[in-house]
Amino acid sequence: MIYFDNACTSFPKPPEVVESMRDYYLRIGSSPGRSGHSLSLKAARLIFEARENLSHLFNVPRSERLIFTSNATDALNLAILGLLTEGDHVITPSMEHNSVMRPLKYLLKKGIIDLTIVPSSEEGYIDPDALRKSIRKNTRLIAVNHASNVVGTIAPLEEIGKISGNIPFLVDAAQSAGAVSIDIEQMGIDLLAFTGHKSLYGPQGTGGLFVREGIDLKPLRLGGTGSKSESWDHPDFLPDKYESGTPNTAGIAGLGQGVKFILNKGVDEIRQHEMRLTQSLLECLEDIEEITVYGPRNPSEQTPTVSINVRGREASEVGYRLDREFEIMTRVGLHCNPGTHKTIGTFPHGTVRLSMGYFNTYEEVGQVLEALREIATIP
């Protein structure tokens, strides 16, 4: 079996991720911050260590500014719905995921915000100057996907961060966190949303949001936090303000170990390996006349995510044959991102997405290419 669906969920996970979750259930099993006994304290320590690891990875100066959520969608909803109010204007490129576009479109339909969608190029590139020219007096948010989940194109965050100035800059790092270097200070990021189950090697049901000091978001959930239990008023300090309810302690423990794995390996080492795999895949795809490749087609300007179509074949047929005949796992369709497919000209049928990860090999790339050649040339 060959797994080329890492842009959806990374697989396999580092062994220490699985072991940390198993150890939690076998040896701790308690809720953090709810009790004063030793097991509860150990659970709280797991949460603290994961928060510290993530803060180190993203260069977050104060780890309490990093909020745990259930995924990137949860984090993006908190950032968007928690920040925007009536009369605000938002700028976002045309390549955004539904996790950004659906909350924004919801607020637009309600008449709460104005929205400017800046066209991206067919390769997925964002023109920072076009974003700058869209700024108005009432612009309250610039929201940008760091890396496309369809074609992998990496956005120039540092340049956009300088353009945003005092306007809050929200980055969707679902596809890039762990795979591409992120420095919230250098890039001028005010809000960073990420998920745990992709390139951070954590389990599903984990994610988070960095909130820069000075940005006040309305909590989307109120309730138990384990702090200020004597009051009916919700805590106003971080991270408790945004972390109501019992956390996914086992999941966060696994996420913490996934991030520790990345810190030990180094983002640069992971990035270089994935770039080499991407280069190998792209070079050989160019030799198959029947295959169209979308996106930058440049490993240094994209994540290891490559979208293709085979002439005369539906994407669904290609994905089905890769799975059933060759045991190659991919994802086909619109990838929760109709805006990108409209931009690159593949709407409404979508593409076959080949997304690699750190644990994939050159041998696997070769086997995928042989399978694609057969599908492309043999009826």
N, C-alpha and C positions, 0 to 999 in steps of 0.2 A: 504494500500500500504506500502511495506517495501522497503526502498532504501538502497541497498548494492553496490553502484557504486561510492563511495566517492573518490576512486583513480582516477576516471575520472574527476568528478566535485563534490564538496561537496554540500550536500543538506539535510536539509534546511540551510539557512543562519541565523545568529543571526538577530533579528529584527532591531537592530540599524544599521546594514549594509544597509538594504533596506531603512530605514528611512533617512539615510544620503544622499543617492542618490536621493531620492524623494525631500528632502529639497533643495538640490543643484538646481534641475530643477525648483522648485517652487519659491525659494527665492534668488538665486544667478544667475545661468545661464550664467555667463560671462567667458571669457578666462583669465587664469592667466598670468601675466607678459606681457600682450599685451597693456594694457591701465592703466591709472593712477587713474581711478575712484574707488569708494568704493567697487563696486561689483567685479571688477577685483582683488582688493586687498584681498577680502574675498576668492575668488577662489584660489589665490596664497597661502593663509593661509592654506587651505585644503591640498594642495600639500605638503607644508612644514611640517604640522603635520603628514601626512602619512609617509613622509621620516624619520622624527624623530622617530616615533613609530617603524618602521622597523629597524632603526639603533640600537635602544634599544634592540629589540628582538635578533638581531644577534651580538650584541656588536661591532658595527661599530663605531670607535672613531670620525670620521668626516662624517656627514650625506651627504655632497655633493659628497662623493665617491659612493653613492648608486644611480644608474641610473634607471629611470622608463622605462619599455619596455611594449610591448603589451602582452607578455607571456614569459614562460621559453624558448621556441624555439627561439624567437627573441633575448633573452639575450644570449643564447648559440651561435647563429650565430654571434653576435657581438664579443663575446669572442674569438671564434675560427677563424673566417674570419678576424677579426680585429687585431689579434695577429700574426698569422703564416705567414711566408714568405718562399721563395724558399730555399730548403736545410734543413728545420727544421724537427726534428723527434718528433713524438708524441707517448705516451704510454696510452693505455686505456684498461680496462677489457672487457671480452666478453659479459657482461650483459648490455651494454649500450643501451639506448633508441635511436630511429632513429633521434631524435633531435641533438644528438651528432654524431652518426655514419654517417649520410648522409652528413653533412658538411665535416667530415674527409675523407670519401670515395670520395667525389667530388674533394678535394684537392689532394688526392692520385692519382686519375685517370688523373688529369691535370699534374701530375709529379712534383707538388710543394713540397709535403712532403713525408717522410717515416713514416710508421705506424706500430706499434707493438701492436697486440691485445693479451693480457695476458689471458689465460683460467681461468675461475672461476670454482668452484666446482658445482656439481649438485644441491646443496642447495643454491647456489648463493653467497658463501663466496669468498672473494678476499684474495689472499696471498700477503701481503705487500712485502715480501722478493722477490717474483717473479717480482713485479714491480721494485724493487730496482735493480735486476739483469739485467733488460731490459734497464737501463739508458745508454745513449751514450754521447759522447762529444757534439753532436749537438741536444740533447733532449731539446726541447723548451716548452713542455707542457705535464703535466700529468692530464688527465681528468677522473673523477670518479663520478659515480652515487651514491649519498648518500644512497638511499634506492630504491630497485628494484620496478618498477611499476607492475611486474608480481607476484613475490613471497614475496616481502616486505623485503628481506634481507638487513640489515643495515651494511654499510661499516665502517671499523675502521679508520675514518678520521684523528684522532690525530696522529696515527702511520704513516699513509701515508704522512701527512703533514710534519713530521720530516724527512721522507725519501726524500721528494721532494727537500729539501734544498733551493737552489737559483733558482730551476726550477719552473716556474709558475704552481700553483696547482689550477685547475678548478674543482669545485664541482657542479653537477646538483642536486639541492635540490627541484626539482618539487614535489617529494613525501614526503619529510621530513620537509620542512619549516612549522613551526607551530605545527607539530606532535612530533618532536624530538628536543631536545635542540641542538642549533647550536651557537658556539662561534668562530668567524673567527680568533680571536687572539690565543686562546688556541689550535685550530685545524690547525693553519698555512695555512688557506685558502687565496688564492690570488684573486680568481675570484669565486663569488658565484651567480649562476643563480637560480631564483625561479619564480614560477607562483603564481598569486593571487587567482585563483578560486578553489584551492584544500583545503589544511589544513590551509590556511590563511583566509578562509571564505569570501574572496572578490568575486567580479563578474568576469566573463570571460572578456578577453581583457585587463587584467592587469598582471604585472609581473615586474621583475627588475634584475639588475646585480650589485653586489658589485665589484668595481675595486680597488685593493690595490694601494696605492701611489707608484710611480715608474714604474708602468705598463702603457704603452702607446698603446692604441688600435686605429686602423684606424677607423674613423666613417664610418658607412655603409650608412648613410643618411646625406645630407647637405641641409641647408635651413633656414627658419625662426626660431628664438629662442626667439625673444623679447628682445635680448641683442645685443649690437654692431650693431645696425641697420644702422649706418652710413657707415659700411664697407662691401665690397663684400667678405672679408675673413671670413671664418667660425670661431666662437669663439673657443679658445683653452683651455678654463677652464671648469671644471666640476661644475654642471651636464650638462650645456648647450651644451658642445661639442658632447654629444651623445643623446640629447633630441630635435632634430629638429621637427618642426611641432606642431600644437596645440595638447596638451595632452588630454587624456581621463579623464577629471577632475572629472566627476561624478563617473567613475569607481575607480579612485584613492581615492576619498572620501570614497567610500564603502570599499575599501581595507584597508584604514587607520583605519576604525572602526572595521573591522575584526581583524586586528592586536591588536587593543586596547582591544577587547574582550579576545584575547589570553593572553595579558599581565595581565589583571585583573584576569583571571582564574588561570593563571600560566601554563607553558608548562608541568610541572611535573604532575599536576592534570589531564590534558588532556591525557597525556601519560599513566598514571596509569589506567584510565578508559578504554582506548582503549586496553591496555594490558590484562585487566581482560576479556573484551569481546572476545579477540583473544584466550585466554586460554580456555574459555568456549566452543567456537566453535571448537577448535582443539581437545579437549578431547572427545567431542561427535562424531566428524568425525571419530576418530580412531575406534569407535564401529560399523561403517557401513562398512562391509567387501567389498562391491562393489565400494567404493570410494577410489581413490588415491589422497593423499595430497602431494603437492610439496613445496619445500623451507625448511627453517630451522625447522619448526614445534616447534618453541620456541618463545613465546611472547616477551621475553626480547631481542631477536636478530632480530626482524622484526617489521615492521609497521603492522597495523591491516588489511593487505592485504593477502588473502589466495587463492591460485589457486588449483583447483581440477579437476578431471575427474571422470566420472561414467562409470564403466566397461560396455561395450556393447552399450554405448550411445555416439553419437557425442556431442561435446561441444555445438554446435549450437542448437541441439535438447533440451538439458538440459536447456539452457538459455531461449529458447522459451517457454518451459513448465513452468518454474519458473515465467515468465512474465504473460502468458495467463491464466494459471490455478490457480496461487497463488498470483499474483500481487507482485512479488518479482523482483526488478530491479538489474540485474548484468551485467557484460560485458563478452563476449566470444570472442575467436579467438586468434590473435597473439599480440594484445595490442601495436601495433606500435613498436614491439621489437622482431624481428626474432632471433637475437643473443641469447637472453635469452632462447627462446623456443628450439633452437638448443642445448644450454647448458644443459637444464633440460630434454631433450628428448621428447618434445611435439610438435616439428615442423613436418609437416606444419599445423596440425589441431588446435593446441593451447589448451587452457584450459577455464574453467569457473572461472572467478575471482570474489571472494566475498570480497568486500572492505568496511569496516565499518568506522564509524566516531564518534565524540564526542556525537552526538545526537541520536545514536542508543542505544538500550536497550537489556537487557538479554532476555526479552520476545520475542523480534524480532529474536534474535539468535535462540531461541527455535523453533519458527515458521519456520525459514529457514531450520533447521535441520529436522523437521518433513516433510517438503516438499521434501527435498532431499532423505529421507528414502523412501518416496512413489515413487518417480521417479526411484530410484535405484532398488526397489524390485517389482514394479508393471509395467508390460508391457504397 
